[in-house]
Amino acid sequence: MKIAIYGQFYHKNSGGYIASVLNALDKAQADVFIEANFLELIRANENIEKDYEAFETFTQLDDSYDLFFSIGGDGTILRSITYVKDLNIPIVGINTGRLGFLATIQKDDLKEHIDQILEGQYSISERSLLQVKTTPADAMDGVLNFALNEVAVNRKNTTSMIRVATELNGEYLTSYWSDGLIVATPTGSTGYSLSCGGPVIDPQSNSFVITPIAPHNLNARPFVIPDDTTIGLQVYGREDSYLLSLDSRIVTLSNDTEVEITRAPFTISLVQLNHDSFIKTIRQKLLWGEDKRNFKQ
């Protein structure tokens, strides 16, 4: 078994969990490759005897890897997709942070669940992504043009609203007078979009949601649309530029830049333990419908 490991940070309390992961993989005689910067952080804080091989930040992985372990929080998983891209390597999220909504494994059950995964006791949850194109085409040079959670436009260097003219499949929908606009996948529906009043969408739904950020339109509401829709955005405002974010990656675009958002031509595979489900996750982590009367059942 060939496994890649990635993490963004090394926290004081995460050392034991990282060691447990490495020990479990060594015991299973897996071929382990660790992202170069993360490997340096581990070596600077832990005494590890094994000389692990590294893969560089700028080097794309190949499809020979069986699993990609993401150690951290949900932000680390979002960064992980920039390595996995369209290679269809299943991602195992190991939560060493707080909520860890997307994570496969929680730190309290680390060893048991890693063993289950290495024994193949898991399923795959396929997640759709968003893809962005701009006019002019070179406006996003050097920025990966896909996102697992959401694509958002936001105002920049101003407290004034921006106007986001929105088209669906070439047909004018409306202009949102707001701080910005979010286009989220079902995976991203529990993130930024949810904070702005958007609905929770099951990952198996073939849909996206458009959610305005602090709209000044009294009748503006989140809008769920089919995921084969082409979304066109044009931003107007007092400033000459605005921000476009793709998950955690941000680029500045001029107001004359048009944005087109579609479903990406590939999906991301998230490893899910056999006893887990999306419903169980929202119930436990978002306290879905929590009501003390339900505890009597």
Secondary structure in CASP SS format (residue, H / E / C, confidence):
PFRMAT SS
TARGET T0000
AUTHOR 0000-0000-0000
METHOD secondary structure of the structure
MODEL  1
M C 1.00
K E 1.00
I E 1.00
A E 1.00
I E 1.00
Y E 1.00
G E 1.00
Q C 1.00
F C 1.00
Y C 1.00
H C 1.00
K H 1.00
N H 1.00
S H 1.00
G H 1.00
G H 1.00
Y H 1.00
I H 1.00
A H 1.00
S H 1.00
V H 1.00
L H 1.00
N H 1.00
A H 1.00
L H 1.00
D H 1.00
K H 1.00
A C 1.00
Q C 1.00
A C 1.00
D E 1.00
V E 1.00
F E 1.00
I E 1.00
E E 1.00
A H 1.00
N H 1.00
F H 1.00
L H 1.00
E H 1.00
L H 1.00
I H 1.00
R H 1.00
A H 1.00
N H 1.00
E C 1.00
N C 1.00
I C 1.00
E C 1.00
K C 1.00
D C 1.00
Y C 1.00
E E 1.00
A E 1.00
F E 1.00
E C 1.00
T C 1.00
F C 1.00
T C 1.00
Q C 1.00
L C 1.00
D C 1.00
D C 1.00
S C 1.00
Y C 1.00
D C 1.00
L E 1.00
F E 1.00
F E 1.00
S E 1.00
I E 1.00
G E 1.00
G C 1.00
D H 1.00
G H 1.00
T H 1.00
I H 1.00
L H 1.00
R H 1.00
S H 1.00
I H 1.00
T H 1.00
Y H 1.00
V H 1.00
K C 1.00
D C 1.00
L C 1.00
N C 1.00
I C 1.00
P C 1.00
I E 1.00
V E 1.00
G E 1.00
I E 1.00
N E 1.00
T C 1.00
G C 1.00
R C 1.00
L C 1.00
G C 1.00
F C 1.00
L C 1.00
A C 1.00
T C 1.00
I E 1.00
Q E 1.00
K H 1.00
D H 1.00
D H 1.00
L H 1.00
K H 1.00
E H 1.00
H H 1.00
I H 1.00
D H 1.00
Q H 1.00
I H 1.00
L H 1.00
E C 1.00
G C 1.00
Q C 1.00
Y E 1.00
S E 1.00
I E 1.00
S E 1.00
E E 1.00
R E 1.00
S C 1.00
L C 1.00
L E 1.00
Q E 1.00
V E 1.00
K E 1.00
T E 1.00
T E 1.00
P C 1.00
A H 1.00
D H 1.00
A H 1.00
M H 1.00
D C 1.00
G C 1.00
V C 1.00
L C 1.00
N C 1.00
F E 1.00
A E 1.00
L C 1.00
N C 1.00
E E 1.00
V E 1.00
A E 1.00
V E 1.00
N E 1.00
R C 1.00
K C 1.00
N C 1.00
T C 1.00
T C 1.00
S C 1.00
M C 1.00
I E 1.00
R E 1.00
V E 1.00
A E 1.00
T E 1.00
E E 1.00
L E 1.00
N C 1.00
G C 1.00
E E 1.00
Y E 1.00
L E 1.00
T E 1.00
S E 1.00
Y E 1.00
W E 1.00
S E 1.00
D C 1.00
G E 1.00
L E 1.00
I E 1.00
V E 1.00
A E 1.00
T C 1.00
P C 1.00
T H 1.00
G H 1.00
S H 1.00
T H 1.00
G C 1.00
Y H 1.00
S H 1.00
L H 1.00
S H 1.00
C C 1.00
G C 1.00
G C 1.00
P C 1.00
V C 1.00
I C 1.00
D C 1.00
P C 1.00
Q C 1.00
S C 1.00
N C 1.00
S E 1.00
F E 1.00
V E 1.00
I E 1.00
T E 1.00
P E 1.00
I E 1.00
A C 1.00
P C 1.00
H C 1.00
N C 1.00
L C 1.00
N C 1.00
A C 1.00
R C 1.00
P C 1.00
F E 1.00
V E 1.00
I E 1.00
P E 1.00
D C 1.00
D C 1.00
T C 1.00
T C 1.00
I E 1.00
G E 1.00
L E 1.00
Q E 1.00
V E 1.00
Y E 1.00
G C 1.00
R C 1.00
E C 1.00
D C 1.00
S E 1.00
Y E 1.00
L E 1.00
L E 1.00
S E 1.00
L E 1.00
D C 1.00
S C 1.00
R E 1.00
I E 1.00
V E 1.00
T E 1.00
L E 1.00
S E 1.00
N C 1.00
D C 1.00
T C 1.00
E E 1.00
V E 1.00
E E 1.00
I E 1.00
T E 1.00
R E 1.00
A C 1.00
P C 1.00
F C 1.00
T C 1.00
I E 1.00
S E 1.00
L E 1.00
V E 1.00
Q E 1.00
L E 1.00
N C 1.00
H C 1.00
D C 1.00
S C 1.00
F H 1.00
I H 1.00
K H 1.00
T H 1.00
I H 1.00
R H 1.00
Q H 1.00
K H 1.00
L C 1.00
L C 1.00
W C 1.00
G C 1.00
E C 1.00
D C 1.00
K H 1.00
R H 1.00
N H 1.00
F H 1.00
K H 1.00
Q C 1.00
END
